[in-house]
Amino acid sequence: MSQKFVFHDVRTADVAASRRFYTELFGWEVTETPAGPMFGDGGEVWGGFTPLPDGDPRHPQWIPYVQVADVDAAARQAVALGGRIVKPRTDLPPGSVVVVDEPGGATLALWQPADRRA
């Protein structure tokens, strides 16, 4: 089975401006959650807005999430294949995430839902 993108996070220097842009451009619905504003449509949430802290050297960007069966094993494999860990494993209520850069420099998040944690 191939892995699919399951979530998309927009890291932005201005959450309010990004929120306005995407809701007006695409009609996305925004839901306020404890993790911050999330977007989607038809009651389905499939993305979120993450503010870039002042002084963060990274640039605003989209980060796609790919669901994996074992986030730790996937992170090890990513490094073995030439990737680099950008943000080590973080455990959140809905699951665990490791952010990596692939060898070409693109960033993606490896995502393991909480119901599949070891």
The first five atom37 places (N, CA, C, CB, O) and aatype in JSON, in Angstrom:
{
  "aatype": [12, 15, 5, 11, 13, 19, 13, 8, 3, 19, 1, 16, 0, 3, 19, 0, 0, 15, 1, 1, 13, 18, 16, 6, 10, 13, 7, 17, 6, 19, 16, 6, 16, 14, 0, 7, 14, 12, 13, 7, 3, 7, 7, 6, 19, 17, 7, 7, 13, 16, 14, 10, 14, 3, 7, 3, 14, 1, 8, 14, 5, 17, 9, 14, 18, 19, 5, 19, 0, 3, 19, 3, 0, 0, 0, 1, 5, 0, 19, 0, 10, 7, 7, 1, 9, 19, 11, 14, 1, 16, 3, 10, 14, 14, 7, 15, 19, 19, 19, 19, 3, 6, 14, 7, 7, 0, 16, 10, 0, 10, 17, 5, 14, 0, 3, 1, 1, 0],
  "atom_mask": [
    [1, 1, 1, 1, 1],
    [1, 1, 1, 1, 1],
    [1, 1, 1, 1, 1],
    [1, 1, 1, 1, 1],
    [1, 1, 1, 1, 1],
    [1, 1, 1, 1, 1],
    [1, 1, 1, 1, 1],
    [1, 1, 1, 1, 1],
    [1, 1, 1, 1, 1],
    [1, 1, 1, 1, 1],
    [1, 1, 1, 1, 1],
    [1, 1, 1, 1, 1],
    [1, 1, 1, 1, 1],
    [1, 1, 1, 1, 1],
    [1, 1, 1, 1, 1],
    [1, 1, 1, 1, 1],
    [1, 1, 1, 1, 1],
    [1, 1, 1, 1, 1],
    [1, 1, 1, 1, 1],
    [1, 1, 1, 1, 1],
    [1, 1, 1, 1, 1],
    [1, 1, 1, 1, 1],
    [1, 1, 1, 1, 1],
    [1, 1, 1, 1, 1],
    [1, 1, 1, 1, 1],
    [1, 1, 1, 1, 1],
    [1, 1, 1, 0, 1],
    [1, 1, 1, 1, 1],
    [1, 1, 1, 1, 1],
    [1, 1, 1, 1, 1],
    [1, 1, 1, 1, 1],
    [1, 1, 1, 1, 1],
    [1, 1, 1, 1, 1],
    [1, 1, 1, 1, 1],
    [1, 1, 1, 1, 1],
    [1, 1, 1, 0, 1],
    [1, 1, 1, 1, 1],
    [1, 1, 1, 1, 1],
    [1, 1, 1, 1, 1],
    [1, 1, 1, 0, 1],
    [1, 1, 1, 1, 1],
    [1, 1, 1, 0, 1],
    [1, 1, 1, 0, 1],
    [1, 1, 1, 1, 1],
    [1, 1, 1, 1, 1],
    [1, 1, 1, 1, 1],
    [1, 1, 1, 0, 1],
    [1, 1, 1, 0, 1],
    [1, 1, 1, 1, 1],
    [1, 1, 1, 1, 1],
    [1, 1, 1, 1, 1],
    [1, 1, 1, 1, 1],
    [1, 1, 1, 1, 1],
    [1, 1, 1, 1, 1],
    [1, 1, 1, 0, 1],
    [1, 1, 1, 1, 1],
    [1, 1, 1, 1, 1],
    [1, 1, 1, 1, 1],
    [1, 1, 1, 1, 1],
    [1, 1, 1, 1, 1],
    [1, 1, 1, 1, 1],
    [1, 1, 1, 1, 1],
    [1, 1, 1, 1, 1],
    [1, 1, 1, 1, 1],
    [1, 1, 1, 1, 1],
    [1, 1, 1, 1, 1],
    [1, 1, 1, 1, 1],
    [1, 1, 1, 1, 1],
    [1, 1, 1, 1, 1],
    [1, 1, 1, 1, 1],
    [1, 1, 1, 1, 1],
    [1, 1, 1, 1, 1],
    [1, 1, 1, 1, 1],
    [1, 1, 1, 1, 1],
    [1, 1, 1, 1, 1],
    [1, 1, 1, 1, 1],
    [1, 1, 1, 1, 1],
    [1, 1, 1, 1, 1],
    [1, 1, 1, 1, 1],
    [1, 1, 1, 1, 1],
    [1, 1, 1, 1, 1],
    [1, 1, 1, 0, 1],
    [1, 1, 1, 0, 1],
    [1, 1, 1, 1, 1],
    [1, 1, 1, 1, 1],
    [1, 1, 1, 1, 1],
    [1, 1, 1, 1, 1],
    [1, 1, 1, 1, 1],
    [1, 1, 1, 1, 1],
    [1, 1, 1, 1, 1],
    [1, 1, 1, 1, 1],
    [1, 1, 1, 1, 1],
    [1, 1, 1, 1, 1],
    [1, 1, 1, 1, 1],
    [1, 1, 1, 0, 1],
    [1, 1, 1, 1, 1],
    [1, 1, 1, 1, 1],
    [1, 1, 1, 1, 1],
    [1, 1, 1, 1, 1],
    [1, 1, 1, 1, 1],
    [1, 1, 1, 1, 1],
    [1, 1, 1, 1, 1],
    [1, 1, 1, 1, 1],
    [1, 1, 1, 0, 1],
    [1, 1, 1, 0, 1],
    [1, 1, 1, 1, 1],
    [1, 1, 1, 1, 1],
    [1, 1, 1, 1, 1],
    [1, 1, 1, 1, 1],
    [1, 1, 1, 1, 1],
    [1, 1, 1, 1, 1],
    [1, 1, 1, 1, 1],
    [1, 1, 1, 1, 1],
    [1, 1, 1, 1, 1],
    [1, 1, 1, 1, 1],
    [1, 1, 1, 1, 1],
    [1, 1, 1, 1, 1],
    [1, 1, 1, 1, 1]
  ],
  "atom_positions": [
    [[0.84, -1.19, 0.0], [0.0, 0.0, 0.0], [0.87, 1.24, 0.0], [-0.95, 0.01, 1.21], [1.82, 1.33, 0.78]],
    [[0.56, 2.18, -0.86], [1.33, 3.41, -0.89], [0.8, 4.36, 0.2], [1.26, 4.08, -2.3], [-0.35, 4.27, 0.63]],
    [[1.67, 5.26, 0.61], [1.29, 6.23, 1.64], [0.71, 7.46, 0.96], [2.52, 6.61, 2.54], [1.15, 7.87, -0.11]],
    [[-0.3, 8.06, 1.61], [-0.97, 9.24, 1.06], [-0.77, 10.44, 1.97], [-2.46, 8.98, 0.87], [-0.5, 10.3, 3.16]],
    [[-0.9, 11.62, 1.38], [-0.95, 12.82, 2.21], [-2.29, 12.82, 2.94], [-0.76, 14.13, 1.34], [-3.34, 12.62, 2.33]],
    [[-2.24, 13.05, 4.26], [-3.47, 13.0, 5.05], [-3.81, 14.33, 5.73], [-3.35, 11.92, 6.1], [-4.9, 14.49, 6.27]],
    [[-2.88, 15.27, 5.7], [-3.09, 16.55, 6.37], [-2.12, 17.54, 5.74], [-2.87, 16.44, 7.94], [-1.09, 17.13, 5.2]],
    [[-2.44, 18.81, 5.8], [-1.57, 19.85, 5.25], [-1.53, 21.01, 6.23], [-2.08, 20.33, 3.84], [-2.56, 21.5, 6.69]],
    [[-0.32, 21.44, 6.55], [-0.13, 22.52, 7.5], [0.52, 23.69, 6.77], [0.72, 22.07, 8.71], [1.52, 23.51, 6.08]],
    [[-0.05, 24.87, 6.93], [0.59, 26.05, 6.36], [1.26, 26.81, 7.5], [-0.46, 26.96, 5.59], [0.6, 27.34, 8.4]],
    [[2.58, 26.86, 7.45], [3.36, 27.63, 8.42], [3.44, 29.04, 7.86], [4.82, 27.0, 8.66], [3.93, 29.25, 6.76]],
    [[2.95, 30.0, 8.63], [2.79, 31.35, 8.12], [3.25, 32.41, 9.11], [1.34, 31.59, 7.76], [3.16, 32.22, 10.33]],
    [[3.76, 33.5, 8.58], [4.16, 34.63, 9.41], [2.96, 35.47, 9.84], [5.17, 35.5, 8.66], [3.08, 36.31, 10.73]],
    [[1.79, 35.25, 9.22], [0.59, 36.03, 9.52], [-0.63, 35.13, 9.38], [0.48, 37.28, 8.58], [-1.21, 35.02, 8.3]],
    [[-1.03, 34.49, 10.48], [-2.16, 33.55, 10.44], [-3.43, 34.24, 9.97], [-2.38, 32.94, 11.82], [-4.16, 33.67, 9.15]],
    [[-3.71, 35.43, 10.46], [-4.95, 36.12, 10.07], [-4.99, 36.38, 8.57], [-5.1, 37.45, 10.84], [-6.02, 36.17, 7.93]],
    [[-3.89, 36.84, 8.0], [-3.86, 37.12, 6.57], [-3.97, 35.83, 5.75], [-2.57, 37.87, 6.19], [-4.67, 35.79, 4.75]],
    [[-3.27, 34.78, 6.18], [-3.35, 33.5, 5.47], [-4.76, 32.93, 5.57], [-2.33, 32.5, 6.04], [-5.3, 32.42, 4.58]],
    [[-5.35, 33.01, 6.74], [-6.71, 32.5, 6.93], [-7.68, 33.21, 5.99], [-7.16, 32.68, 8.41], [-8.48, 32.57, 5.32]],
    [[-7.6, 34.53, 5.96], [-8.48, 35.31, 5.09], [-8.25, 34.94, 3.62], [-8.24, 36.84, 5.31], [-9.2, 34.76, 2.87]],
    [[-7.0, 34.83, 3.21], [-6.65, 34.51, 1.83], [-7.28, 33.18, 1.4], [-5.13, 34.45, 1.66], [-7.97, 33.13, 0.38]],
    [[-7.05, 32.12, 2.18], [-7.54, 30.8, 1.77], [-9.05, 30.64, 1.89], [-6.86, 29.74, 2.58], [-9.68, 29.96, 1.08]],
    [[-9.64, 31.26, 2.9], [-11.1, 31.15, 3.01], [-11.79, 31.91, 1.88], [-11.6, 31.67, 4.37], [-12.8, 31.46, 1.35]],
    [[-11.25, 33.07, 1.5], [-11.86, 33.84, 0.42], [-11.54, 33.25, -0.96], [-11.39, 35.29, 0.49], [-12.37, 33.32, -1.87]],
    [[-10.36, 32.69, -1.11], [-9.98, 32.11, -2.4], [-10.68, 30.78, -2.66], [-8.48, 31.92, -2.45], [-11.18, 30.55, -3.76]],
    [[-10.72, 29.91, -1.64], [-11.24, 28.56, -1.84], [-12.53, 28.24, -1.09], [-10.2, 27.58, -1.45], [-13.13, 27.2, -1.32]],
    [[-12.95, 29.13, -0.19], [-14.16, 28.87, 0.58], [-13.97, 27.84, 1.69], [0.0, 0.0, 0.0], [-14.94, 27.25, 2.17]],
    [[-12.72, 27.63, 2.11], [-12.48, 26.66, 3.18], [-13.15, 27.11, 4.47], [-10.98, 26.48, 3.4], [-13.18, 28.3, 4.78]],
    [[-13.67, 26.16, 5.2], [-14.25, 26.41, 6.52], [-13.14, 26.34, 7.56], [-15.39, 25.39, 6.85], [-12.28, 25.46, 7.47]],
    [[-13.14, 27.24, 8.52], [-12.13, 27.25, 9.57], [-12.8, 26.91, 10.89], [-11.4, 28.62, 9.65], [-13.84, 27.47, 11.23]],
    [[-12.19, 26.0, 11.63], [-12.67, 25.58, 12.95], [-11.6, 25.92, 13.98], [-13.0, 24.06, 12.97], [-10.43, 25.59, 13.79]],
    [[-12.0, 26.58, 15.05], [-11.05, 26.87, 16.13], [-10.91, 25.63, 16.99], [-11.53, 28.1, 16.99], [-11.9, 25.05, 17.42]],
    [[-9.67, 25.22, 17.24], [-9.4, 24.04, 18.07], [-8.34, 24.42, 19.11], [-8.92, 22.82, 17.2], [-7.7, 25.46, 18.97]],
    [[-8.13, 23.59, 20.13], [-7.06, 23.88, 21.09], [-5.68, 23.95, 20.42], [-7.04, 22.81, 22.18], [-4.78, 24.62, 20.93]],
    [[-5.51, 23.27, 19.29], [-4.24, 23.3, 18.56], [-4.14, 24.5, 17.62], [-4.07, 22.01, 17.76], [-3.12, 24.68, 16.96]],
    [[-5.18, 25.31, 17.55], [-5.19, 26.46, 16.65], [-6.23, 26.29, 15.57], [0.0, 0.0, 0.0], [-6.97, 25.3, 15.57]],
    [[-6.31, 27.25, 14.65], [-7.32, 27.16, 13.6], [-7.0, 26.04, 12.6], [-7.43, 28.51, 12.86], [-5.87, 25.92, 12.11]],
    [[-8.01, 25.24, 12.32], [-7.91, 24.14, 11.36], [-8.88, 24.43, 10.22], [-8.21, 22.75, 12.03], [-9.9, 25.09, 10.42]],
    [[-8.57, 23.94, 9.03], [-9.44, 24.2, 7.89], [-9.82, 22.92, 7.18], [-8.76, 25.14, 6.92], [-9.18, 21.87, 7.34]],
    [[-10.88, 23.02, 6.39], [-11.37, 21.9, 5.61], [-12.67, 22.32, 4.95], [0.0, 0.0, 0.0], [-12.91, 23.5, 4.68]],
    [[-13.52, 21.32, 4.71], [-14.83, 21.62, 4.15], [-15.78, 20.46, 4.46], [-14.75, 21.87, 2.62], [-15.34, 19.34, 4.72]],
    [[-17.05, 20.76, 4.44], [-18.05, 19.73, 4.71], [-17.89, 19.06, 6.06], [0.0, 0.0, 0.0], [-18.25, 17.89, 6.21]],
    [[-17.36, 19.77, 7.05], [-17.17, 19.21, 8.37], [-15.9, 18.36, 8.51], [0.0, 0.0, 0.0], [-15.6, 17.88, 9.6]],
    [[-15.17, 18.18, 7.43], [-13.93, 17.39, 7.46], [-12.74, 18.34, 7.59], [-13.79, 16.5, 6.18], [-12.58, 19.26, 6.79]],
    [[-11.9, 18.11, 8.6], [-10.71, 18.92, 8.81], [-9.52, 18.2, 8.19], [-10.46, 19.2, 10.32], [-9.28, 17.03, 8.49]],
    [[-8.78, 18.89, 7.32], [-7.62, 18.27, 6.68], [-6.42, 19.19, 6.59], [-7.99, 17.81, 5.31], [-5.5, 18.95, 5.82]],
    [[-6.44, 20.26, 7.4], [-5.29, 21.15, 7.41], [-5.35, 22.13, 8.56], [0.0, 0.0, 0.0], [-6.36, 22.26, 9.24]],
    [[-4.24, 22.81, 8.77], [-4.19, 23.78, 9.85], [-3.22, 24.91, 9.56], [0.0, 0.0, 0.0], [-2.4, 24.83, 8.65]],
    [[-3.34, 25.95, 10.37], [-2.45, 27.11, 10.28], [-1.51, 27.08, 11.48], [-3.26, 28.45, 10.23], [-1.97, 26.96, 12.62]],
    [[-0.22, 27.19, 11.24], [0.77, 27.24, 12.32], [1.56, 28.54, 12.19], [1.72, 25.99, 12.28], [2.17, 28.79, 11.15]],
    [[1.54, 29.36, 13.24], [2.31, 30.61, 13.16], [3.81, 30.35, 13.26], [1.87, 31.59, 14.26], [4.24, 29.52, 14.06]],
    [[4.58, 31.05, 12.45], [6.04, 31.03, 12.58], [6.41, 31.99, 13.71], [6.76, 31.42, 11.23], [6.05, 33.17, 13.65]],
    [[7.11, 31.52, 14.72], [7.51, 32.43, 15.8], [8.46, 33.51, 15.29], [8.17, 31.65, 16.94], [9.22, 33.29, 14.34]],
    [[8.42, 34.68, 15.92], [9.37, 35.75, 15.56], [10.78, 35.21, 15.67], [9.18, 37.01, 16.48], [11.12, 34.52, 16.63]],
    [[11.6, 35.53, 14.69], [13.0, 35.1, 14.71], [13.23, 33.69, 14.19], [0.0, 0.0, 0.0], [14.37, 33.25, 14.13]],
    [[12.16, 32.97, 13.82], [12.32, 31.62, 13.28], [13.01, 31.74, 11.92], [10.93, 30.89, 13.14], [12.54, 32.48, 11.06]],
    [[14.11, 31.04, 11.72], [14.85, 31.18, 10.45], [14.15, 30.52, 9.26], [16.22, 30.6, 10.59], [14.52, 30.78, 8.11]],
    [[13.16, 29.68, 9.52], [12.47, 29.02, 8.41], [11.51, 30.0, 7.74], [11.69, 27.76, 8.9], [11.04, 30.96, 8.36]],
    [[11.23, 29.75, 6.49], [10.33, 30.62, 5.73], [8.91, 30.03, 5.77], [10.83, 30.79, 4.26], [8.74, 28.83, 6.01]],
    [[7.9, 30.87, 5.53], [6.55, 30.33, 5.43], [6.5, 29.25, 4.36], [5.53, 31.45, 5.11], [7.12, 29.37, 3.3]],
    [[5.75, 28.2, 4.63], [5.7, 27.07, 3.7], [4.52, 26.16, 4.02], [7.01, 26.27, 3.75], [3.94, 26.21, 5.11]],
    [[4.18, 25.34, 3.05], [3.23, 24.27, 3.25], [3.99, 23.02, 3.66], [2.38, 24.02, 1.97], [5.03, 22.72, 3.09]],
    [[3.47, 22.29, 4.65], [4.07, 21.01, 5.04], [2.99, 19.94, 4.93], [4.66, 21.08, 6.51], [2.02, 19.95, 5.68]],
    [[3.18, 19.01, 3.99], [2.23, 17.9, 3.88], [2.58, 16.81, 4.9], [2.24, 17.32, 2.44], [3.75, 16.58, 5.2]],
    [[1.56, 16.13, 5.41], [1.73, 15.03, 6.35], [1.43, 13.73, 5.63], [0.8, 15.2, 7.61], [0.43, 13.62, 4.91]],
    [[2.29, 12.74, 5.82], [2.1, 11.41, 5.25], [1.93, 10.44, 6.41], [3.31, 11.0, 4.33], [2.77, 10.38, 7.31]],
    [[0.84, 9.68, 6.39], [0.58, 8.71, 7.46], [1.49, 7.5, 7.3], [-0.9, 8.28, 7.45], [1.64, 6.96, 6.21]],
    [[2.09, 7.09, 8.42], [2.97, 5.93, 8.45], [2.52, 5.01, 9.59], [4.46, 6.35, 8.62], [1.86, 5.45, 10.53]],
    [[2.9, 3.75, 9.5], [2.52, 2.78, 10.53], [3.36, 2.95, 11.79], [2.67, 1.35, 10.0], [2.87, 2.71, 12.9]],
    [[4.62, 3.35, 11.64], [5.54, 3.5, 12.77], [6.41, 4.72, 12.51], [6.42, 2.2, 12.98], [7.31, 4.67, 11.67]],
    [[6.14, 5.81, 13.21], [6.82, 7.08, 12.94], [8.32, 6.99, 13.22], [6.21, 8.2, 13.78], [9.11, 7.61, 12.52]],
    [[8.71, 6.23, 14.24], [10.14, 6.11, 14.56], [10.88, 5.34, 13.47], [10.32, 5.43, 15.92], [11.97, 5.73, 13.05]],
    [[10.29, 4.24, 13.01], [10.91, 3.45, 11.94], [10.96, 4.25, 10.65], [10.13, 2.14, 11.72], [11.96, 4.19, 9.93]],
    [[9.91, 5.0, 10.35], [9.89, 5.81, 9.13], [10.94, 6.92, 9.2], [8.49, 6.43, 8.92], [11.58, 7.23, 8.2]],
    [[11.13, 7.51, 10.38], [12.16, 8.56, 10.54], [13.55, 7.97, 10.34], [12.06, 9.22, 11.94], [14.39, 8.58, 9.67]],
    [[13.8, 6.8, 10.9], [15.1, 6.15, 10.7], [15.33, 5.85, 9.22], [15.18, 4.84, 11.53], [16.43, 6.06, 8.7]],
    [[14.31, 5.37, 8.55], [14.43, 5.06, 7.12], [14.67, 6.33, 6.31], [13.17, 4.33, 6.61], [15.47, 6.33, 5.37]],
    [[13.99, 7.41, 6.67], [14.18, 8.68, 5.97], [15.63, 9.14, 6.07], [13.24, 9.76, 6.54], [16.22, 9.59, 5.08]],
    [[16.21, 9.04, 7.26], [17.61, 9.42, 7.46], [18.53, 8.49, 6.67], [17.99, 9.4, 8.96], [19.48, 8.96, 6.03]],
    [[18.26, 7.2, 6.69], [19.07, 6.23, 5.93], [19.03, 6.52, 4.44], [18.59, 4.8, 6.2], [19.98, 6.2, 3.72]],
    [[17.94, 7.11, 3.97], [17.79, 7.42, 2.55], [18.31, 8.81, 2.19], [16.33, 7.31, 2.16], [18.13, 9.27, 1.06]],
    [[18.95, 9.48, 3.15], [19.54, 10.79, 2.87], [18.75, 11.96, 3.39], [0.0, 0.0, 0.0], [19.13, 13.11, 3.16]],
    [[17.66, 11.7, 4.1], [16.86, 12.77, 4.68], [17.49, 13.32, 5.95], [0.0, 0.0, 0.0], [18.49, 12.79, 6.44]],
    [[16.89, 14.37, 6.47], [17.4, 15.02, 7.68], [16.22, 15.33, 8.6], [18.2, 16.33, 7.34], [15.19, 15.84, 8.14]],
    [[16.36, 15.02, 9.88], [15.3, 15.34, 10.85], [15.33, 16.84, 11.11], [15.5, 14.54, 12.19], [16.35, 17.4, 11.52]],
    [[14.2, 17.5, 10.87], [14.07, 18.93, 11.12], [13.49, 19.16, 12.5], [13.18, 19.6, 10.04], [13.91, 20.07, 13.22]],
    [[12.52, 18.34, 12.88], [11.9, 18.42, 14.21], [11.7, 16.99, 14.68], [10.52, 19.22, 14.17], [10.99, 16.22, 14.04]],
    [[12.34, 16.62, 15.8], [12.21, 15.25, 16.28], [10.78, 14.92, 16.71], [13.16, 15.02, 17.45], [9.92, 15.8, 16.76]],
    [[10.56, 13.68, 17.0], [9.22, 13.19, 17.36], [8.56, 14.08, 18.39], [9.31, 11.76, 17.89], [9.15, 14.43, 19.42]],
    [[7.33, 14.43, 18.09], [6.47, 15.16, 19.01], [5.19, 14.36, 19.14], [6.18, 16.63, 18.51], [4.57, 13.99, 18.14]],
    [[4.8, 14.08, 20.38], [3.56, 13.35, 20.64], [2.46, 14.34, 20.97], [3.75, 12.31, 21.79], [2.6, 15.15, 21.89]],
    [[1.37, 14.28, 20.23], [0.21, 15.15, 20.39], [-0.98, 14.27, 20.7], [-0.04, 16.03, 19.11], [-0.92, 13.06, 20.48]],
    [[-2.07, 14.83, 21.21], [-3.23, 13.98, 21.48], [-3.7, 13.14, 20.28], [-4.37, 14.84, 21.95], [-4.05, 11.98, 20.46]],
    [[-3.7, 13.7, 19.05], [-4.19, 12.85, 17.97], [-3.14, 11.93, 17.35], [-4.77, 13.7, 16.9], [-3.48, 11.09, 16.53]],
    [[-1.85, 12.08, 17.72], [-0.83, 11.22, 17.14], [0.57, 11.74, 17.35], [0.0, 0.0, 0.0], [0.79, 12.67, 18.13]],
    [[1.52, 11.14, 16.65], [2.94, 11.52, 16.77], [3.44, 11.95, 15.4], [3.79, 10.33, 17.32], [3.03, 11.43, 14.37]],
    [[4.36, 12.94, 15.42], [4.87, 13.5, 14.17], [6.37, 13.7, 14.25], [4.17, 14.83, 13.84], [6.9, 14.08, 15.29]],
    [[7.05, 13.43, 13.13], [8.46, 13.77, 12.94], [8.53, 14.55, 11.64], [9.39, 12.47, 12.91], [7.98, 14.11, 10.62]],
    [[9.19, 15.71, 11.66], [9.31, 16.53, 10.46], [10.7, 16.29, 9.86], [9.08, 18.05, 10.77], [11.71, 16.36, 10.56]],
    [[10.72, 16.01, 8.56], [11.99, 15.72, 7.88], [12.12, 16.56, 6.62], [12.09, 14.22, 7.53], [11.13, 16.99, 6.02]],
    [[13.36, 16.78, 6.23], [13.66, 17.31, 4.9], [14.16, 16.13, 4.07], [14.74, 18.48, 4.95], [15.01, 15.36, 4.53]],
    [[13.63, 15.98, 2.87], [14.12, 14.94, 1.98], [15.41, 15.42, 1.33], [13.05, 14.57, 0.9], [15.73, 16.6, 1.44]],
    [[16.17, 14.54, 0.67], [17.48, 14.94, 0.13], [17.46, 16.16, -0.78], [18.07, 13.8, -0.62], [18.47, 16.87, -0.85]],
    [[16.37, 16.44, -1.46], [16.28, 17.61, -2.31], [15.93, 18.88, -1.57], [0.0, 0.0, 0.0], [15.92, 19.96, -2.17]],
    [[15.63, 18.78, -0.27], [15.36, 19.95, 0.55], [13.9, 20.2, 0.87], [0.0, 0.0, 0.0], [13.6, 21.07, 1.69]],
    [[12.98, 19.46, 0.25], [11.55, 19.65, 0.55], [11.23, 19.06, 1.93], [10.67, 18.98, -0.55], [11.81, 18.06, 2.34]],
    [[10.31, 19.7, 2.61], [9.94, 19.29, 3.96], [8.63, 18.52, 3.94], [9.82, 20.5, 4.89], [7.71, 18.86, 3.2]],
    [[8.56, 17.47, 4.76], [7.3, 16.76, 4.96], [7.25, 16.24, 6.38], [7.13, 15.61, 3.95], [8.28, 16.11, 7.04]],
    [[6.05, 15.93, 6.83], [5.85, 15.4, 8.17], [5.44, 13.94, 8.08], [4.8, 16.22, 8.94], [4.56, 13.57, 7.29]],
    [[6.07, 13.11, 8.89], [5.69, 11.7, 9.02], [4.72, 11.64, 10.18], [6.96, 10.76, 9.25], [5.03, 12.11, 11.27]],
    [[3.55, 11.06, 9.96], [2.43, 11.11, 10.93], [1.96, 9.72, 11.29], [1.26, 11.92, 10.36], [1.65, 8.91, 10.41]],
    [[1.91, 9.44, 12.59], [1.36, 8.19, 13.1], [0.19, 8.52, 14.01], [2.45, 7.35, 13.85], [0.38, 9.12, 15.06]],
    [[-1.03, 8.13, 13.62], [-2.19, 8.42, 14.47], [-2.05, 7.78, 15.86], [-3.47, 7.91, 13.8], [-1.39, 6.75, 16.01]],
    [[-2.66, 8.4, 16.86], [-2.56, 7.91, 18.24], [-3.06, 6.48, 18.37], [-3.35, 8.82, 19.16], [-2.51, 5.72, 19.17]],
    [[-4.07, 6.09, 17.61], [-4.61, 4.75, 17.74], [-3.65, 3.69, 17.19], [-5.95, 4.66, 17.04], [-3.92, 2.49, 17.28]],
    [[-2.53, 4.13, 16.61], [-1.54, 3.18, 16.06], [-0.19, 3.32, 16.76], [-1.37, 3.4, 14.54], [0.8, 2.76, 16.29]],
    [[-0.14, 4.06, 17.86], [1.12, 4.22, 18.6], [1.51, 2.91, 19.25], [0.99, 5.34, 19.66], [0.67, 2.11, 19.66]],
    [[2.82, 2.72, 19.33], [3.36, 1.53, 19.99], [3.29, 1.69, 21.49], [4.82, 1.27, 19.56], [3.7, 0.8, 22.23]]
  ]
}
